[in-house]
Amino acid sequence: MKTVKISIVVPCYNVAIYINRCLESIQNQTLKDIEIICVDDASVDNTRDILMRCADQDTRIKVIAKDKNEGAGKARNLGIDNACGEFIVFMDPDDYYPTSDTLEKMYKAVVENNVKIAGGNLIKLNPGGCCTKEMMFKCSEKRTFQDAPFSYGYTRFIYNRDFLVKNKIYFPDYKRFQDPPFFVSAMIAAKNYYAMADYVYVYRVGHKKINWDEQKVLDTLNGLCDILKQSRVHKIYALYVEQIRILWERISGICESGCVVGAVKEKLIDILKNIDVDILAAHLGKKLSYKRCYCDIIKADKDIYDKWKPYIKWPSLMSKIFYKERLGNGRRHILLCGIKIFSYTHKIKIKDYEFVHICNNDKFIKPFVDFCNRNFDAKKHLFLCENCFPQFDFPDAPNVMPLKSLNEFDFSSGHVKKIIVHSLFVGGIVQFLYSHKRLLKHKCLWMIWGGDLYNAKRSIRNDYVRRNFYGYISDTDGDIDVAMKKYDSHPVETHNAGYTFPITKDMIKNAQREKHDYVAIQINNSADDSTLEMLDVLSKFKNENIRIRTILSYGKVQYNDEIIHKGKSIFGDRFEYLNSYMNPAEYAQYMAQNDILILNQNRQQGLGNSFAMLSLGGKLFIRSEVTTYNHFNSKGIRVFDTNKIKDMGFDEFIEYPIDTRKNNQDKAQMFFEDSYLKSLWQPVFNE
């Protein structure tokens, strides 16, 4: 059996809508000496078909097809037994790796530091696309599990396979909570591990609902008991207390919703009776909050009550009568005897800034924050930024605040002159502005991104908000006219401005073009159904010496499978696609290899890609009805009409006169300069 560096074990059950994204993030890793073991746990959707098709295209993928659904624990164990990797990592099929070098970093960490286990930090991704970065490890170093134990996050780690097998460390046969006992067993056996400061895993949350039944609750309690036993035997008292708090704070909701009766109640009584109160007395710290589902059981048994009474914060008479309930979005309810008598919203008053920017951490925003703070007075600008994209850096500056809900903020201060909304994709912005019409009409400017204009659904609320902005800003000539015509609007202010591009002038200068005898053609800057259309158009050149490239890591990724299938069927191995995010310097190097960029989308987008392509000496095609076509040509930059490709011969298609290329390169350079961009934003900021 051939040994590889890493085996990635992926248990799969009815995950057809997620599995492609998961597998692509593994297949595109820079570490190629891997195998991907997909264990299909008797899926009833088309998960197995997708796995088989992927295995046909990539020999590193091995599919183990089970006839009976037995749960993720058994599926992972099957993966361990069939793995031939020196090391093993576990990937859930609805998750993915944040960068293409994740596995390479993990492999180096575990090998170079001579440990059995290594792992890094986690990114949580919610269904709305917002992410939260959890930095458990702030620096990279070797650590001892005994000193700082924990029980969650096993997918963030890489494990030596022989170490797991020799120590018989497998997942217990539980329907739920089988991961923490496995992880704790591995950590205790290894004693130490290497902590990485890198983010190594993107974990989806909130996208699926667990249907709890008695067996799942019992298995959860059994898994918790396994860890309690191990931590007590090995005298890891901090871990012991952590499990008590997990039982109390997290699992109590499951028990309460499932009604504590029958076997579940018996199991809870057994746990409560057998808790070591000496450990609680020495290590608990603050008391446990009152949980009715547990406290009713405790109060019903005198022995248990006497044992637990000192460690629970029992409610006072007054707190039963009059108390405050905290909700999301800053809402507070005041209750009297359980009846709501008053509610209010706790708000953060914005009063020290003249300009408030509302945005999300798209790839343009961090460079823009840095640009503003370099060129304007940072004390006048506040950036409220929603963390939506795990692949992009979150802006790091004293005048940046994380945005979770706009309802948490009070913008009424007269000191605030303008509120600039950087795209209407920011969560809840349309609803918020519709509810704050005066603010919308007197202070808010819409920085038009393209999709929030061209793809916006027509509704009373959407139209009202877009029509009544105090001002419009656009980085493309013509988009403001489109907005004014579409919504019959008459903004007080209009400005042409833009963003600093993620690709910088230095990155373009340092990008090295590799010699090739073929014509490299990139279609679009993101996944889109218009990519399919252009593949058909270019099929007439399939016998020419060309390479077709496209980007599938961004945009409408639901078209990815169809794009890949069509590209391969027409162009074979001369079709390639990029489906993982590259950092800007890497992407500049990638684009430097292109001869032609075709933007076939029917609306303005890809402005940064366009300027980068022109600066790198490539030929640019844009649909003539799209505003960016006139935007470039009006500035003396010659771009070509995508619509005409279908009528072109190959020689005309690839022709790019030297004087035109030189003119385009020279003029495109200006758009990467701070001085040019500053001149555009000065009128917006009244300077």
VOGU-3710 file (C-alpha; in Angstrom, 3 decimals, decimal comma):
1> mktvkisivv> 0,000/0,000/0,000  1,435/3,361/-1,060  1,892/5,787/1,817  0,876/9,435/1,442  1,571/12,334/3,754  -2,029/13,004/4,818  -5,308/11,129/4,643  -8,378/13,375/4,814  -11,382/11,480/6,169  -14,782/12,905/5,148
11> pcynvaiyin> -17,953/11,191/6,449  -20,877/11,998/4,132  -24,610/11,752/4,577  -27,077/13,741/2,412  -24,690/16,650/1,802  -25,084/17,140/-1,944  -25,404/20,923/-1,635  -22,120/21,262/0,297  -19,799/18,441/-0,742  -18,401/20,090/-3,892
21> rclesiqnqt> -17,174/23,135/-1,963  -15,649/20,846/0,660  -13,816/18,608/-1,829  -12,582/21,512/-3,939  -10,955/23,114/-0,899  -9,104/19,826/-0,304  -8,209/19,113/-3,943  -6,740/22,595/-4,414  -4,338/22,303/-1,496  -0,715/23,050/-2,335
31> lkdieiicvd> 0,208/19,787/-0,596  -0,609/17,252/-3,321  0,623/14,042/-1,661  -2,719/13,276/-0,038  -5,666/10,919/-0,239  -9,288/11,894/0,320  -11,356/9,135/1,919  -15,065/9,853/1,530  -17,270/7,469/3,500  -20,833/7,696/2,214
41> dasvdntrdi> -23,068/6,669/5,107  -25,946/5,387/2,908  -27,038/8,819/1,624  -30,499/9,011/0,066  -29,849/12,148/-2,007  -27,298/12,363/-4,858  -24,269/12,707/-2,569  -22,901/9,333/-3,660  -23,226/10,212/-7,359  -21,249/13,414/-6,798
51> lmrcadqdtr> -18,555/11,519/-4,882  -18,246/8,904/-7,627  -17,979/11,564/-10,329  -15,295/13,409/-8,353  -13,403/10,146/-7,804  -13,425/9,519/-11,568  -11,791/12,929/-12,091  -9,276/12,722/-9,228  -7,572/9,420/-8,371  -6,731/10,732/-4,888
61> ikviakdkne> -10,410/10,446/-3,931  -11,479/7,072/-2,521  -15,174/6,429/-1,944  -16,315/3,891/0,640  -20,028/3,283/0,047  -21,960/1,911/3,022  -25,303/0,133/2,692  -26,531/1,102/6,151  -26,581/4,468/7,894  -24,721/4,114/11,202
71> gagkarnlgi> -23,583/7,633/12,026  -20,521/9,804/11,544  -18,479/8,120/14,301  -18,462/4,708/12,629  -17,838/6,343/9,244  -14,745/8,121/10,581  -13,470/4,903/12,167  -13,820/3,176/8,804  -11,784/6,005/7,314  -9,039/5,565/9,920
81> dnacgefivf> -8,801/1,829/9,218  -8,608/2,373/5,442  -6,184/5,303/5,527  -2,635/4,960/4,245  -1,504/8,419/5,284  1,297/9,119/7,695  -1,119/11,599/9,265  -4,908/11,958/9,379  -7,199/14,973/9,411  -10,975/14,929/9,668
91> mdpddyypts> -13,192/17,153/7,556  -16,960/17,451/7,873  -18,604/17,520/4,427  -20,311/20,894/4,929  -17,071/22,660/5,929  -13,918/23,638/4,036  -10,357/24,910/4,357  -9,861/28,703/4,385  -6,665/28,761/2,296  -4,950/26,547/-0,263
101> dtlekmykav> -1,854/26,054/1,914  -3,690/24,910/5,077  -2,674/21,241/4,897  0,903/22,125/4,016  1,141/24,341/7,102  -0,376/21,657/9,332  1,934/18,972/7,971  5,018/21,129/8,549  3,837/21,990/12,065  3,394/18,379/13,176
111> vennvkiagg> 6,588/17,080/11,500  9,010/19,897/12,274  7,969/20,070/15,926  8,098/16,299/16,433  4,618/15,943/17,952  1,757/13,528/17,400  -0,900/16,257/17,112  -0,933/19,844/15,828  -3,721/22,268/15,082  -4,825/25,871/14,673
121> nliklnpggc> -7,710/28,299/14,925  -11,307/28,113/13,729  -13,578/30,315/11,598  -17,331/29,981/12,149  -19,529/30,748/9,140  -23,261/31,387/9,558  -25,951/30,871/6,877  -25,947/34,579/6,027  -22,279/34,434/5,083  -20,992/36,256/8,170
131> ctkemmfkcs> -18,029/34,734/9,940  -16,525/34,845/13,389  -12,849/34,140/13,902  -12,083/32,233/17,094  -8,462/32,719/18,048  -7,726/30,031/20,612  -3,987/30,122/19,809  -2,494/33,612/19,523  1,043/32,374/18,953  2,588/29,215/17,518
141> ekrtfqdapf> 4,203/27,065/20,205  4,351/23,607/21,740  1,794/23,175/24,543  0,863/20,630/27,185  -2,756/19,489/27,221  -2,761/19,091/31,009  -2,036/22,799/31,495  -4,865/24,160/29,335  -7,321/21,374/28,451  -10,380/21,659/26,195
151> sygytrfiyn> -12,685/19,193/24,472  -13,998/20,791/21,261  -12,574/21,444/17,804  -11,050/18,106/16,767  -11,318/18,976/13,032  -8,763/21,781/13,539  -6,028/19,230/14,247  -3,819/16,767/12,406  -3,064/13,392/14,009  -0,347/10,782/13,550
161> rdflvknkiy> -2,227/7,742/12,250  0,004/5,055/13,816  -0,332/6,839/17,151  -4,148/6,640/16,947  -4,197/2,982/15,895  -1,605/1,766/18,425  -3,423/3,522/21,264  -6,801/2,269/19,959  -8,167/5,800/19,790  -11,402/5,689/17,827
171> fpdykrfqdp> -14,741/7,467/17,867  -17,295/5,926/20,277  -20,464/4,534/18,727  -22,696/7,454/19,694  -25,243/9,281/17,538  -24,180/12,575/19,104  -21,162/13,907/21,029  -18,755/11,288/19,724  -16,128/13,887/18,764  -15,115/15,281/22,200
181> pffvsamiaa> -14,349/11,855/23,772  -12,172/10,970/20,747  -10,347/14,293/20,917  -9,748/14,150/24,681  -8,483/10,548/24,431  -6,010/11,583/21,722  -4,787/14,630/23,627  -4,335/12,760/26,899  -2,360/10,016/25,148  -0,204/12,537/23,267
191> knyyamadyv> 0,383/14,695/26,392  1,527/17,655/24,280  0,725/19,148/20,896  1,768/22,026/18,660  -0,532/25,063/18,613  -0,645/27,081/15,382  -1,646/30,753/15,216  -3,069/30,150/11,695  -6,761/29,774/10,864  -7,067/26,248/9,524
201> yvyrvghkki> -10,768/25,386/9,319  -14,071/26,983/8,263  -16,975/25,546/10,247  -20,564/26,166/9,136  -23,017/26,875/11,953  -26,777/27,354/12,119  -27,561/25,734/8,765  -29,038/22,485/10,040  -31,453/21,536/12,768  -30,877/18,515/14,992
211> nwdeqkvldt> -33,953/16,419/15,650  -33,258/15,369/19,212  -34,630/12,060/20,411  -34,016/10,078/23,594  -31,065/8,130/22,138  -29,257/11,256/20,943  -29,664/12,921/24,344  -28,450/9,761/26,093  -25,440/9,509/23,778  -24,592/13,141/24,510
221> lnglcdilkq> -24,672/12,435/28,237  -22,653/9,220/27,753  -19,971/11,119/25,843  -19,803/13,716/28,592  -19,462/10,958/31,192  -16,553/9,471/29,202  -14,670/12,766/29,476  -15,555/13,212/33,145  -14,085/9,769/33,829  -10,900/10,399/31,834
231> srvhkiyaly> -10,290/13,822/33,346  -10,798/12,462/36,862  -8,487/9,460/36,321  -5,739/11,656/34,835  -6,329/14,433/37,388  -7,100/17,067/34,743  -9,415/18,995/37,017  -9,882/22,025/34,765  -11,269/19,677/32,100  -13,516/18,021/34,685
241> veqirilwer> -15,032/21,371/35,655  -15,346/22,389/31,996  -17,533/19,320/31,392  -19,749/20,257/34,328  -20,243/23,695/32,802  -20,958/22,139/29,387  -23,575/19,916/31,022  -25,040/22,881/32,838  -24,963/25,641/30,212  -25,130/23,830/26,845
251> isgicesgcv> -26,760/20,474/27,377  -29,440/21,771/29,742  -31,341/23,257/26,787  -31,391/19,869/25,046  -32,608/18,105/28,173  -35,236/20,753/28,857  -36,629/20,717/25,313  -36,726/16,909/25,374  -38,465/16,826/28,783  -36,362/15,142/31,440
261> vgavkeklid> -38,139/11,798/31,786  -37,421/8,102/31,491  -33,897/6,952/30,640  -32,631/10,534/30,252  -33,766/11,437/33,759  -32,179/8,293/35,167  -28,893/9,127/33,446  -28,951/12,675/34,802  -29,617/11,447/38,331  -26,661/9,076/37,975
271> ilknidvdil> -24,382/11,917/36,802  -25,534/14,301/39,542  -25,027/11,638/42,210  -21,521/10,743/41,074  -20,028/14,221/40,601  -16,909/14,652/42,743  -17,827/17,627/44,943  -14,240/17,894/46,219  -13,155/18,844/42,701  -16,059/21,289/42,453
281> aahlgkklsy> -15,173/22,871/45,775  -11,545/23,377/44,751  -11,905/24,359/41,088  -15,438/25,546/40,252  -14,972/29,282/40,795  -18,312/31,089/40,386  -21,519/29,206/41,097  -23,619/27,522/38,421  -26,700/29,365/37,193  -30,167/28,120/38,066
291> krcycdiika> -31,419/25,554/35,526  -34,935/24,389/36,209  -34,605/21,032/34,404  -31,679/20,055/36,662  -32,655/21,878/39,829  -36,083/20,193/39,946  -34,293/16,830/39,937  -31,843/18,021/42,594  -34,550/19,382/44,893  -36,492/16,105/44,657
301> dkdiydkwkp> -33,673/14,078/46,260  -32,366/15,222/49,637  -28,955/13,570/49,238  -28,386/15,152/45,845  -29,701/18,499/47,099  -27,327/18,550/50,084  -24,453/17,725/47,726  -25,219/20,348/45,058  -26,772/23,177/47,087  -23,495/25,125/47,695
311> yikwpslmsk> -22,583/25,187/43,991  -25,791/26,588/42,467  -26,908/30,211/42,380  -30,458/29,703/43,623  -32,885/32,520/42,694  -33,843/35,062/45,346  -37,464/36,003/45,973  -36,960/39,405/44,341  -35,346/37,929/41,228  -38,366/35,675/40,802
321> ifykerlgng> -40,677/38,681/40,917  -38,732/41,312/38,961  -36,014/40,591/36,416  -34,457/41,639/33,106  -34,363/39,480/29,984  -31,626/40,130/27,396  -32,453/39,446/23,764  -30,530/39,846/20,517  -30,041/43,174/18,706  -29,583/44,998/22,003
331> rrhillcgik> -33,214/44,453/23,096  -34,066/44,268/26,791  -37,344/43,147/28,410  -38,272/43,983/31,995  -40,588/41,346/33,473  -42,780/41,328/36,589  -43,785/37,850/37,738  -42,959/36,599/34,246  -45,086/39,228/32,481  -43,373/41,782/30,240
341> ifsythkiki> -44,064/45,274/31,525  -41,447/47,268/29,597  -38,928/46,841/26,790  -36,180/48,992/25,346  -33,124/48,844/23,075  -29,670/49,433/24,456  -27,878/51,572/21,852  -24,310/52,718/21,287  -24,396/56,440/20,503  -22,179/57,502/17,598
351> kdyefvhicn> -21,094/61,030/18,437  -17,330/61,388/17,952  -17,140/60,831/14,186  -18,193/62,955/11,216  -18,280/60,099/8,682  -19,640/56,638/9,412  -18,947/53,843/6,903  -21,213/50,775/6,988  -19,619/47,827/5,209  -18,676/44,160/5,271
361> ndkfikpfvd> -15,200/42,655/5,003  -15,244/42,092/1,256  -11,807/42,041/-0,345  -11,974/45,789/-1,090  -12,720/47,007/2,420  -9,489/46,443/4,357  -7,408/48,216/1,665  -9,999/51,022/1,633  -9,855/51,462/5,420  -6,062/51,628/5,222
371> fcnrnfdakk> -6,291/54,129/2,351  -8,693/56,416/4,257  -6,578/56,340/7,389  -3,457/57,157/5,340  -4,960/60,060/3,444  -7,661/61,530/5,686  -8,121/62,263/9,379  -8,833/58,868/10,959  -10,459/60,585/13,960  -13,296/61,728/11,690
381> hlflcencfp> -14,063/58,273/10,250  -15,725/55,253/11,857  -16,045/51,917/10,039  -18,833/49,591/11,196  -17,839/46,346/9,526  -19,782/43,087/9,305  -17,548/40,007/9,279  -18,949/37,974/6,375  -16,038/36,468/4,451  -13,597/34,098/6,165
391> qfdfpdapnv> -11,239/34,185/3,186  -10,679/37,953/3,476  -8,904/39,840/6,259  -10,995/41,890/8,643  -9,831/45,547/8,757  -7,609/46,176/11,761  -7,601/49,790/12,947  -8,697/51,721/16,068  -11,596/53,275/14,145  -13,118/49,925/13,098
401> mplkslnefd> -15,980/48,363/15,084  -17,480/44,913/14,406  -21,072/45,172/13,194  -23,609/42,575/14,268  -26,817/44,622/14,179  -27,420/48,198/13,091  -30,121/48,436/15,744  -27,380/48,541/18,358  -26,277/52,004/17,178  -27,716/55,509/17,526
411> fssghvkkii> -26,759/57,702/14,538  -28,837/60,742/15,514  -25,937/62,924/16,717  -25,604/66,170/14,809  -21,840/65,609/14,763  -22,342/62,796/12,209  -22,368/64,502/8,792  -22,634/61,548/6,433  -23,260/57,817/6,593  -21,737/55,975/3,641
421> vhslfvggiv> -23,282/52,591/2,920  -20,744/50,451/1,072  -23,160/48,212/-0,854  -26,643/47,163/0,169  -25,453/43,588/0,791  -24,633/44,481/4,414  -26,986/42,478/6,602  -30,238/44,237/7,453  -29,262/47,613/5,947  -32,344/48,014/3,722
431> qflyshkrll> -34,762/47,175/6,526  -32,886/49,489/8,902  -32,957/52,462/6,511  -36,607/51,847/5,656  -37,310/52,152/9,385  -35,135/55,287/9,709  -36,367/57,356/6,763  -35,138/60,714/8,051  -31,621/59,358/8,445  -31,804/57,886/4,935
441> khkclwmiwg> -32,874/61,135/3,277  -30,580/63,543/5,127  -27,301/61,704/5,798  -26,970/58,441/3,886  -24,991/57,955/0,674  -25,105/54,697/-1,277  -21,770/53,466/-2,625  -23,110/51,405/-5,540  -21,389/48,041/-5,963  -23,222/46,710/-9,005
451> gdlynakrsi> -25,155/43,681/-7,857  -27,070/45,797/-5,320  -28,263/47,908/-8,271  -28,619/45,540/-11,214  -29,784/42,430/-9,348  -31,960/44,115/-6,720  -35,451/42,671/-6,361  -38,232/45,147/-6,962  -40,356/45,735/-3,873  -41,881/48,720/-2,132
461> rndyvrrnfy> -39,185/48,677/0,559  -36,216/48,102/-1,769  -37,337/50,772/-4,219  -38,090/53,301/-1,475  -34,660/52,977/0,097  -32,745/53,141/-3,190  -34,826/56,102/-4,398  -34,401/58,206/-1,260  -30,686/58,174/-0,511  -29,256/61,626/0,153
471> gyisdtdgdi> -26,472/60,813/-2,297  -25,055/58,255/-4,713  -21,398/57,266/-5,158  -20,117/55,011/-7,943  -16,737/53,824/-9,165  -18,051/53,431/-12,714  -19,315/56,150/-15,029  -22,956/55,476/-15,816  -24,059/53,492/-12,772  -25,458/56,608/-11,090
481> dvamkkydsh> -27,488/57,393/-14,220  -28,784/53,806/-14,226  -29,851/54,131/-10,577  -31,542/57,509/-11,089  -33,464/56,230/-14,092  -34,393/52,894/-12,548  -35,737/54,412/-9,313  -36,767/57,858/-10,629  -34,530/59,391/-7,970  -32,987/62,849/-7,555
491> pvethnagyt> -30,141/62,616/-5,016  -28,772/65,821/-3,513  -25,181/64,680/-4,072  -23,539/62,414/-6,640  -19,869/61,473/-6,679  -17,578/59,362/-8,833  -15,173/57,587/-6,480  -13,786/54,114/-6,031  -11,696/51,693/-4,031  -8,073/50,827/-3,715
501> fpitkdmikn> -7,642/47,473/-5,378  -6,459/44,397/-3,440  -3,788/44,054/-6,127  -1,328/46,922/-5,728  1,027/48,624/-8,151  4,000/46,848/-6,537  2,308/43,451/-6,930  1,832/44,129/-10,632  5,441/45,256/-10,942  6,688/42,095/-9,207
511> aqrekhdyva> 4,438/39,671/-11,127  6,583/37,602/-13,497  5,131/36,428/-16,791  6,161/32,889/-17,685  6,863/32,200/-21,353  4,269/30,077/-23,157  3,494/29,346/-26,778  -0,296/29,246/-26,338  -2,910/31,979/-25,835  -4,177/32,055/-22,237
521> iqinnsadds> -7,789/33,260/-21,987  -9,525/33,975/-18,672  -13,340/34,053/-18,677  -14,878/36,262/-15,977  -13,635/37,021/-12,491  -16,230/34,868/-10,696  -18,641/31,990/-11,260  -21,612/32,992/-13,394  -23,997/31,514/-15,953  -22,430/33,894/-18,489
531> tlemldvlsk> -19,279/31,751/-18,233  -21,267/28,897/-19,782  -22,345/31,179/-22,627  -18,755/32,247/-23,343  -17,505/28,647/-23,324  -19,944/27,975/-26,156  -18,772/31,082/-28,047  -15,093/30,120/-27,697  -15,746/26,514/-28,707  -15,137/27,567/-32,333
541> fknenirirt> -11,467/28,094/-31,332  -11,101/24,693/-29,643  -8,616/23,487/-32,251  -6,373/26,530/-31,769  -3,433/26,565/-29,368  -5,291/28,072/-26,411  -5,817/27,531/-22,692  -9,128/28,479/-21,086  -9,131/29,585/-17,439  -11,927/30,730/-15,141
551> ilsygkvqyn> -12,563/31,611/-11,493  -14,999/29,508/-9,438  -14,081/30,600/-5,898  -16,435/33,568/-5,935  -19,838/34,534/-7,295  -22,681/32,160/-8,197  -20,989/28,922/-7,165  -24,144/26,914/-7,900  -22,980/26,966/-11,532  -19,554/25,465/-10,742
561> deiihkgksi> -20,336/21,841/-11,633  -21,965/22,808/-14,923  -19,065/25,117/-15,834  -16,484/22,422/-15,084  -18,397/19,797/-17,056  -18,826/22,039/-20,099  -15,255/23,355/-20,003  -13,783/19,861/-19,831  -16,116/18,472/-22,510  -15,150/21,226/-24,995
571> fgdrfeylns> -11,491/21,892/-24,207  -10,384/18,788/-22,290  -7,222/19,286/-20,249  -6,786/22,759/-21,796  -9,567/23,975/-19,502  -8,579/24,891/-15,953  -10,351/26,609/-13,088  -9,417/28,272/-9,831  -11,801/27,433/-6,991  -9,891/28,564/-3,922
581> ymnpaeyaqy> -9,116/32,085/-2,843  -5,624/33,418/-3,613  -4,083/36,296/-1,742  -3,726/39,433/-3,934  -0,011/38,937/-4,674  -0,636/35,345/-5,799  -3,589/36,451/-7,904  -1,482/39,144/-9,588  1,007/36,412/-10,545  -1,897/34,257/-11,781
591> maqndililn> -3,298/37,075/-13,939  0,140/37,867/-15,340  -0,038/34,558/-17,241  -3,207/35,631/-19,108  -3,176/37,113/-22,589  -6,881/37,919/-22,710  -9,540/38,611/-20,061  -13,186/38,321/-21,122  -15,812/39,784/-18,795  -19,051/38,380/-20,156
601> qnrqqglgns> -21,358/39,391/-17,284  -24,302/41,587/-18,241  -23,572/44,169/-15,554  -20,669/46,152/-14,182  -18,231/44,117/-12,111  -14,602/43,046/-12,001  -13,186/46,581/-12,071  -10,093/45,598/-10,079  -9,489/42,607/-12,359  -9,887/44,879/-15,378
611> famlslggkl> -7,310/47,459/-14,290  -4,910/44,709/-13,214  -5,239/42,963/-16,586  -4,649/46,204/-18,493  -1,647/47,088/-16,327  -0,185/43,622/-16,909  -0,444/44,085/-20,673  -3,466/41,898/-21,363  -6,305/42,469/-23,807  -9,674/43,198/-22,172
621> firsevttyn> -13,142/42,377/-23,521  -16,297/43,829/-21,893  -19,884/43,768/-23,131  -20,575/47,124/-24,806  -23,927/47,584/-23,018  -22,223/47,428/-19,601  -21,276/50,767/-18,022  -17,605/49,824/-17,578  -17,190/49,584/-21,375  -17,828/53,317/-21,777
631> hfnskgirvf> -16,080/54,006/-18,466  -12,776/52,789/-19,919  -13,134/54,141/-23,445  -14,125/57,596/-22,188  -10,814/57,721/-20,323  -8,835/56,907/-23,461  -8,378/53,232/-22,560  -9,256/50,918/-25,480  -11,265/47,877/-24,471  -13,029/45,504/-26,851
641> dtnkikdmgf> -16,638/44,392/-27,197  -17,385/40,904/-25,901  -20,498/40,704/-28,072  -18,371/40,754/-31,229  -16,261/37,680/-30,377  -18,836/35,364/-31,972  -18,214/37,063/-35,345  -14,403/37,256/-35,073  -11,802/35,035/-36,617  -9,048/33,800/-34,319
651> defieypidt> -6,419/36,254/-35,590  -8,689/39,238/-34,994  -9,658/37,877/-31,582  -6,065/37,682/-30,301  -4,739/40,787/-32,103  -3,608/43,498/-29,682  -1,547/46,264/-31,328  1,589/47,247/-29,436  0,685/50,958/-29,331  -2,773/50,147/-27,911
661> rknnqdkaqm> -1,279/47,857/-25,270  1,284/50,498/-24,251  -1,356/53,251/-24,055  -3,648/51,054/-21,944  -0,853/50,067/-19,575  0,280/53,665/-19,042  -3,214/55,024/-18,387  -4,299/52,128/-16,178  -1,375/52,747/-13,809  -2,956/56,028/-12,642
671> ffedsylksl> -5,871/54,204/-11,033  -3,532/52,452/-8,574  -2,220/55,749/-7,157  -3,361/57,090/-3,770  -3,269/60,633/-5,127  -5,831/59,862/-7,828  -8,211/58,096/-5,450  -7,807/60,818/-2,836  -8,915/63,449/-5,348  -12,130/61,459/-5,902
681> wqpvfne> -13,002/61,106/-2,204  -12,175/64,657/-1,134  -15,542/66,054/-2,336  -17,381/63,246/-0,512  -15,618/64,182/2,733  -16,111/67,925/2,119  -12,390/68,552/1,753
//
